[in-house]
Amino acid sequence: MLVRISCTALMMGAAALAQAPSHPGWKPTPPQTAMPKSTLVVERARIDKARFPVIDIHTHGRFLRDEAEHRKLIGIMDQLGVAKLVNLDCGFGERFDRCMELSAPYRDRIINFARLDWTGVNEPGWTEKTVRELERCFRAGAQGLKISKELGLDLKDKDGSYIQTDDPRLDAIWALCARYNRPVVHHVGDQIGRFLPIGPENERYEAGLWREDTRGNYHGTGHPGFEEINRHRENMLRKHPKTIFVVAHLGMMGFDLKQVAAMLDTFPNAMVDVSAAIQEVGRQPRAARKFFLAHADRVVFGTDAMADRKDDLDGFWRPHFRFFETLDEYFDHPAQMLSPLGAPLHGRWKIYGVGLPDDVLRKIYYENALRYLPASRAAMQKHLAGR
């Protein structure tokens, strides 16, 4: 089933279609059309489920509002061979408590991470209050912490500057995660195309973004640049060597795997997940295979699955397994977003499989994640024994 998501809705609505001062010359254009049908005749492996049990460390469970939705998700996981997934949206405070209550019957399959509340970040005592609540969440069952890109791109200090990942107010939070041995799944920055001018030469515009609204493009807006955000991330990794940071989406550096490798080689406390990055690495299969073989112990599986795509087995879920397990050629990548006319909004191209060996697949699919999710090991062993 192909889910078509309005670009306008995903870019927070088109209520303000007026030209933004930071994007001179921009005007709305027709939405991009779906990819042309390929006439290429190539072999396709049959992929119904993952070859080995999967721990998906990067999913968004905002849609898990009742028991029926939990049961439906477990059924989808069973079809695909997903043993466990991490819900990164369990939140903080009362929201966290409700999330834990709803998912309690499925604790062997659903792992919950806390998520900070940034309200009052510029007020005295915010750090201490946040550390106390995060510690409570850890003791109540949160197996990790999720940080989104609002840190670095949205949150501002009193002087109007953007709060970055190495801000001193966060040091106690990163230290607490180290003390409790809880990983931080950290989305830092954004895709490189979002920092480039809007226009036909920008791959993301060509794929369909910003045809109805300029929001989500940071070029000329006063936001920190791509390199600046990365410098703060490196400083954070350097300051907190005992904290495990799972840098989401290959650190938004999938377009240059040498950068990803350099980060992993420099900072032993850094891991990467592959969520929303298959479209980047899938068009460079030889370089990608070399990278995964060289850094097999530092990569964890993730999809960035959300409510809109949770039922889309063939269009979203299975292409992840096809990419890792086969040498199939020229197939659709698991697009996170689609235009109203069916265009993949983060890559108007096909991808190729990397055909990883079984020992590397096991590491990426579940073994690496289990190193940092000790509370899930016993249930995972039962799942493996029952296969």
C-alpha positions in Angstrom: 0.0 0.0 0.0 1.4 3.4 -1.0 0.6 6.2 1.4 0.6 9.6 -0.2 1.3 12.4 2.2 0.7 16.0 1.4 4.0 17.9 1.2 2.1 20.9 2.5 0.9 19.2 5.6 4.3 17.8 6.3 5.9 21.2 6.0 3.5 22.4 8.7 0.9 23.7 6.4 0.8 26.2 3.6 -1.0 29.0 5.4 1.9 31.3 4.7 2.6 30.9 1.0 3.9 34.4 0.8 7.5 34.7 -0.3 9.9 34.6 2.6 12.6 37.4 2.7 15.3 34.8 3.1 14.3 33.0 -0.1 14.2 35.8 -2.8 12.6 34.8 -6.1 10.8 31.8 -4.6 7.3 31.1 -5.9 5.0 28.1 -5.6 5.3 25.6 -8.3 3.3 22.4 -9.2 4.0 19.4 -7.1 6.5 16.9 -8.4 5.1 13.9 -10.2 5.7 10.2 -9.3 8.8 8.5 -10.6 8.6 7.1 -14.2 8.0 3.3 -14.5 11.2 1.5 -15.2 11.4 -0.9 -18.1 14.6 -2.4 -16.7 14.5 -6.2 -16.4 16.6 -7.3 -13.4 16.5 -10.1 -10.9 14.6 -9.5 -7.6 15.0 -11.6 -4.5 11.9 -12.5 -2.6 11.9 -10.5 0.6 9.0 -11.2 3.0 10.8 -10.6 6.3 14.2 -9.9 7.7 16.7 -12.8 7.5 17.5 -12.3 11.2 15.4 -10.8 14.0 15.5 -7.0 13.9 15.7 -4.4 16.6 14.5 -1.1 15.1 16.0 1.5 17.3 14.4 4.5 15.6 10.6 4.5 15.4 8.0 7.1 16.4 5.0 5.8 18.4 2.8 8.9 18.6 0.1 6.8 17.0 0.1 4.2 19.8 -2.9 5.6 21.7 -4.7 2.4 22.8 -4.5 -1.3 23.1 -5.8 -2.0 19.5 -3.1 0.1 18.0 -0.4 -1.7 20.0 -1.8 -5.1 18.9 -1.9 -4.0 15.2 1.7 -2.9 15.4 2.8 -6.2 17.0 1.1 -8.0 14.1 3.0 -6.0 11.6 6.3 -6.7 13.4 5.6 -10.4 13.3 5.0 -10.3 9.5 8.4 -8.5 9.0 10.6 -10.3 11.5 11.0 -7.2 13.7 11.6 -8.6 17.2 11.7 -5.3 19.0 11.3 -1.6 18.2 12.2 1.5 20.1 9.4 4.1 20.6 11.3 7.4 20.7 8.1 9.3 21.6 7.4 8.2 25.1 8.0 11.8 26.3 8.4 13.1 29.8 6.3 13.5 32.9 2.7 12.4 32.8 3.0 11.6 29.1 5.8 9.2 29.8 3.8 7.5 32.6 0.8 7.0 30.2 3.1 5.6 27.5 4.6 3.1 29.9 1.2 2.0 31.1 -0.2 1.5 27.6 2.8 -0.5 26.4 3.2 -2.6 29.6 1.6 -5.8 28.1 4.1 -5.5 25.2 7.3 -4.8 27.2 9.1 -7.7 25.5 8.5 -6.1 22.1 8.4 -2.4 22.6 11.2 -0.4 24.2 10.4 3.1 25.4 12.8 6.1 25.4 12.2 9.3 27.3 12.2 12.6 25.5 13.1 15.9 27.2 10.7 18.8 27.8 12.5 22.0 26.8 9.9 24.3 28.4 11.7 26.8 30.5 15.2 25.9 29.2 16.3 29.5 29.8 14.9 29.7 33.3 17.0 29.1 36.5 16.8 25.5 37.7 15.8 23.9 34.4 18.8 21.6 34.3 18.3 20.3 37.8 14.6 19.8 37.3 15.1 18.0 34.0 17.8 15.7 35.5 15.5 14.7 38.3 12.7 13.9 35.9 14.9 12.0 33.5 16.3 9.9 36.4 12.7 9.1 37.4 12.0 8.0 33.9 15.1 5.8 33.8 14.1 4.2 37.1 10.5 3.7 35.7 11.7 1.8 32.7 13.0 4.2 30.0 15.9 2.4 28.3 17.3 5.5 26.7 16.8 9.2 25.7 15.8 10.7 22.4 16.9 14.2 21.4 15.5 15.8 18.2 16.9 18.4 15.8 15.1 21.2 17.7 18.3 21.3 19.7 20.5 23.2 17.4 17.9 24.4 14.9 14.9 25.7 16.9 15.7 26.3 20.6 17.1 29.7 21.3 18.9 31.3 24.2 17.8 34.5 25.8 20.2 36.5 23.5 18.6 35.0 20.4 21.4 32.5 19.6 20.6 28.9 18.9 21.2 26.4 21.8 23.6 23.7 20.6 24.4 20.2 21.7 27.5 21.2 23.8 25.6 23.8 25.8 26.8 23.6 29.5 23.1 23.2 30.6 23.1 19.8 29.0 26.3 18.4 30.6 24.5 17.0 33.6 21.9 15.3 31.3 24.6 13.6 29.2 26.4 12.6 32.4 23.2 11.1 33.9 22.8 8.9 30.7 26.3 7.7 31.2 25.8 6.9 34.9 22.6 4.9 34.1 24.2 3.3 31.0 21.4 4.6 28.8 22.1 5.5 25.1 21.1 8.8 23.6 19.5 8.5 20.2 20.5 12.0 18.9 19.1 13.6 15.8 21.6 16.4 15.1 21.2 19.0 12.3 19.4 18.1 9.1 20.0 16.8 5.5 22.6 18.9 3.6 20.1 19.9 0.9 18.1 21.9 3.5 21.1 24.2 4.0 21.4 24.9 0.2 19.5 27.4 -1.9 16.0 26.4 -3.1 16.1 25.7 -6.8 16.4 23.0 -9.5 20.0 22.3 -8.6 19.0 21.3 -5.1 18.3 17.6 -5.2 15.6 17.9 -2.5 13.8 20.7 -4.5 14.0 18.6 -7.6 12.5 15.7 -5.7 9.5 17.9 -4.7 10.3 19.8 -1.4 9.6 23.5 -1.1 7.4 23.7 -4.1 4.5 24.9 -1.9 6.3 26.4 1.1 9.9 27.4 2.0 9.7 26.2 5.5 12.3 23.5 6.3 15.0 25.1 4.2 17.6 26.9 6.3 19.6 28.7 3.6 19.8 32.4 4.3 17.4 32.2 7.3 20.0 32.9 10.1 20.0 29.3 11.2 23.4 27.8 12.1 25.1 26.1 9.1 25.6 22.4 8.6 29.3 22.5 9.5 28.7 24.7 12.6 26.1 22.2 14.0 28.5 19.4 13.4 31.3 21.2 15.3 29.1 21.4 18.3 28.2 17.7 18.0 31.9 16.8 17.9 32.5 18.9 21.0 29.7 17.2 22.8 31.1 13.8 21.9 34.6 14.9 23.1 33.3 16.3 26.4 31.3 13.2 27.3 33.3 10.1 26.4 31.4 7.8 28.7 28.0 8.6 27.2 26.9 6.5 24.3 25.4 8.7 21.5 23.6 6.9 18.7 23.9 9.6 16.1 20.6 9.3 14.1 20.3 9.2 10.3 24.1 8.4 9.8 24.6 11.9 11.3 22.9 13.4 8.3 26.2 12.7 6.5 25.2 9.8 4.3 26.1 11.8 1.3 29.8 11.6 2.4 30.5 8.3 4.2 34.1 9.4 4.8 32.8 12.0 7.2 30.7 9.3 9.0 33.8 7.0 9.2 35.9 9.9 10.5 33.4 10.6 13.3 33.3 6.9 14.3 37.1 6.6 14.2 37.6 9.7 16.3 34.9 9.1 19.0 34.5 5.6 20.4 31.3 6.6 22.2 29.5 7.3 18.9 27.3 4.9 17.1 25.1 5.6 14.0 21.7 4.4 13.0 20.6 4.1 9.4 17.1 5.5 9.8 16.0 7.7 6.9 19.4 7.3 5.3 18.9 4.3 3.0 18.1 6.6 0.1 21.5 8.2 0.4 23.7 5.1 0.9 21.6 3.0 -1.5 22.8 5.0 -4.6 26.5 4.4 -3.7 26.4 0.6 -3.0 30.1 -0.1 -3.4 31.1 2.7 -1.0 28.3 1.8 1.4 29.2 -1.9 1.5 32.8 -1.0 2.2 31.6 1.3 5.0 29.3 -1.2 6.7 32.0 -4.0 6.5 34.6 -1.6 8.1 32.3 -0.3 10.8 30.1 -3.3 11.4 30.3 -2.9 15.2 29.2 0.8 15.1 25.9 0.7 13.1 22.4 -0.1 14.4 19.3 -0.7 12.4 16.5 2.0 12.3 13.8 3.1 10.0 12.2 6.3 11.3 8.9 4.6 10.9 5.8 6.7 11.7 2.1 6.2 11.8 1.7 7.2 8.1 3.9 4.4 6.9 3.5 1.6 9.5 1.1 -0.4 7.3 3.3 0.1 4.1 5.2 -3.2 4.2 6.4 -3.4 0.5 6.9 0.3 0.0 8.6 1.2 3.3 9.6 -1.7 5.5 10.9 -4.4 3.1 13.2 -2.2 1.0 15.3 -1.8 4.1 15.9 -5.6 4.2 16.4 -5.7 0.4 19.1 -3.1 0.7 21.0 -4.9 3.4 20.5 -8.5 2.4 20.6 -8.6 -1.4 22.5 -7.4 -4.4 19.2 -6.4 -6.1 19.5 -3.5 -8.5 17.6 -0.3 -9.2 14.6 -0.6 -6.8 12.6 2.0 -4.9 14.1 3.2 -1.7 11.9 3.4 1.5 10.8 7.0 1.0 10.0 8.7 4.3 7.7 11.2 2.6 5.8 11.3 -0.7 4.3 14.2 -2.5 0.5 14.3 -3.3 1.4 12.9 -6.7 3.6 10.1 -5.3 7.1 11.6 -5.7 9.6 10.5 -3.1 10.5 13.8 -1.4 14.0 12.9 -0.2 15.5 11.4 -3.3 14.2 11.1 -6.9 16.3 8.1 -7.7 16.5 4.3 -7.3 18.9 2.3 -5.1 21.0 -0.9 -5.1 21.5 -3.6 -2.4 24.8 -4.1 -0.6 24.4 -7.9 0.1 26.1 -7.9 3.6 27.3 -11.3 5.0 25.3 -12.9 7.8 27.7 -12.0 10.6 27.5 -8.3 9.7 23.7 -8.5 9.3 23.3 -9.9 12.8 25.4 -7.1 14.2 23.4 -4.4 12.5 20.0 -6.0 12.9 20.3 -6.7 16.7 23.6 -7.5 18.3 25.0 -3.9 18.4 21.8 -2.5 19.8 21.7 -5.2 22.6 25.1 -4.0 23.8 23.3 -0.7 24.9 19.9 -2.1 25.8 20.7 -4.6 28.6 17.1 -4.7 29.9 16.1 -6.2 26.5 18.6 -9.0 26.4 16.7 -11.7 28.1 13.6 -11.2 26.0 15.7 -11.1 22.9 17.3 -14.4 23.8 13.9 -16.0 24.1 12.9 -14.6 20.8 16.0 -16.0 19.1 15.5 -19.4 20.7 11.9 -19.5 19.4 12.8 -19.0 15.8 
